């Protein structure tokens, strides 16, 4: 399961799950975004403002990719499988969550916080080598597609950030230089 399925990370994750034979369900902000994710290969999902809790019906999930954080912590605990991995990659809804630690113990949840910002150069180099071997060829084969929603000149960076703030992007926004 992944939250923010129509985001840049979400669209990449959907495609990678498909490329490596893993089913994926998503939470998104609109019916149009859900259709977009399903076209990319998501098995299904929910519109977060309509019935986020319905994600539990698709589970239990072995892996949850979570860029949202605090607001979704209770749902993630309900939806995660025994020995599941909850990978926290962002805090869009905040950093403070109240967790039922008894559920974490009972399900033997692996809660993994991950960000590239604090990783050292050796880790990043190893990651790039792994991507070059296992992921970049999928672009060449046409199995992965960088989902660009909009392209802005770097001089229009504020307009790009405003567009992101409206939360209507499906895929990535790119700034070009020169």
N, C-alpha and C positions, 0 to 999 in steps of 0.2 A: 504494500500500500504506500502511496505517496501523496502528500498534501501539496497543494499549489501545482497541480498536474499540468496546467497550461503555461507555467513559468518557463524560463530558459532551462533551469535545472530539471524541472519536471518533464519537459518535452524530450530532453536528452535521456533522462532516466527511462521513460516509456520506451523509447527506441532501443536503448541498451537492453532492457528487460526482454524485449521481443527478440533481439539479435542473439541473446544467450538462452532463449527458451524459458523465460520466467514470466508467468502471468502477473499482471499489475492492475490494481484498482486505484482510483484517484478521488481526491476532493478538489473541487474547482468553484469558481465564483458565479458561473452562469450555465444555463443549458447549452448555449452556443459553445462554451469552452469544453463542456463535457463531450459534445459531439466532435469537437476538434481532437480531443484526447483519444476518443474511441477510433477516429479515423487514423490516428497515429499508431494505434494498436492496443490501447488500454481495453481490458475486458469489460469495464464498466466503472461506475463511480457514483458520486452524489454531488449535488449543488449544496455548498456549505450552508447557505442561508435557509435552505428548504428543509433538509433533514440530514445533518451531518452524522447523527447517531446511526443512520442506516448503513454506514460503512461496516459496522460490526457484523451485519448479516452476510457480508462477503467473506469474512474471516473464518477462522483465525489466520493471522498473517505472520509469516516467518520473519519478515523484514518490514519495518516502517521507516520511511525516509521523511523526516520532519523538519521543515524550515520554519514552522510556526511557533513551536515551543509551548509556553505556559498554558495557553487557552485549550490546547488539544491533549494535554497530558492525561486527563482522566479517560478520554475516549481511546487514546493509544493503549492504555493499560487494559481496557475492556477488549480491544480488538487484537492484541498481540497473542501469538501462540506460545505454548510452553517452550521455553528455551529460545524465544524469539529475540531478534536484534532490533532495537529501537535506535536509529541513528539520527541524532539531533544535529542539524547543520545550520540552524538559524533560530532567531528569537523574534519573529515578526509580531507576535502577540505579547511579548514581554518575557522577562527572565524569571519571575517568581511564580512557582507552581506548588500546589499542595498535592503530594502523592501519597497514596495508600501503600506504604512500604511493605505491608503484609502481602499485597498482591504481587509486588515486584519479587519478593522472596518465593511465594508460592508458584509463580510461573517461571522462576529462574530467568528473569528478563536480563538481557545484556543491554544496558543503556550506554551508548557510545556517543560522546561529544566529539565532533570533528570539524575542524576548520583548517584551511590551507595557510591562512595568514601567519600562524605561529609555528609552522613546520620549517625545519632547517633545509638548506639547499640540497643536501644529500637525499633527503626524503623526496623533495620535489623532482630531482633528477631521476630517481628510481621510478617515480610515478610517470614522468614523461616517457621513459623508456618502455614501461608497461603499456602505456597508451599507444606508442608507436608500433608496438608488436601486436596488440590485441584489438585496438579500436580504430586507429587511422585506416587500416585496410578496409574496414566496413564502410567508410566514406567512399573509398575508391570503388567498392563493389556496388554502391548505391543503396546499401542497406541502412545507412544512417544519413540524415539530412539536417544540416544546421538550420534550425527553424528561425529565420529572421523575420521579425514582424515589421520593423521600421529601421531605416538608416537615416542618421542625422549627421550633418557636418559638425565637427567639434565646436565650432563657433556657436552652434545652436544647442549646446549641452543643456542649458536650462530648460529648453523646450522638451528635450529628451527626458529629463528628470520629471518634468511636469506630467508628461505622458505616462511614465512609470507610476507616478503618484495617483493617477486616475484608475489604476488597477484594471486596465482593459487590454493589456498586451498579452498576446499568445506567442510565446517564443522569446526571442532576444531582441534587444535594441542595440544597434551598433553605432558607434561614433567613428566617423572617418576623418583623417587628417590629410590635408593637402589637396 
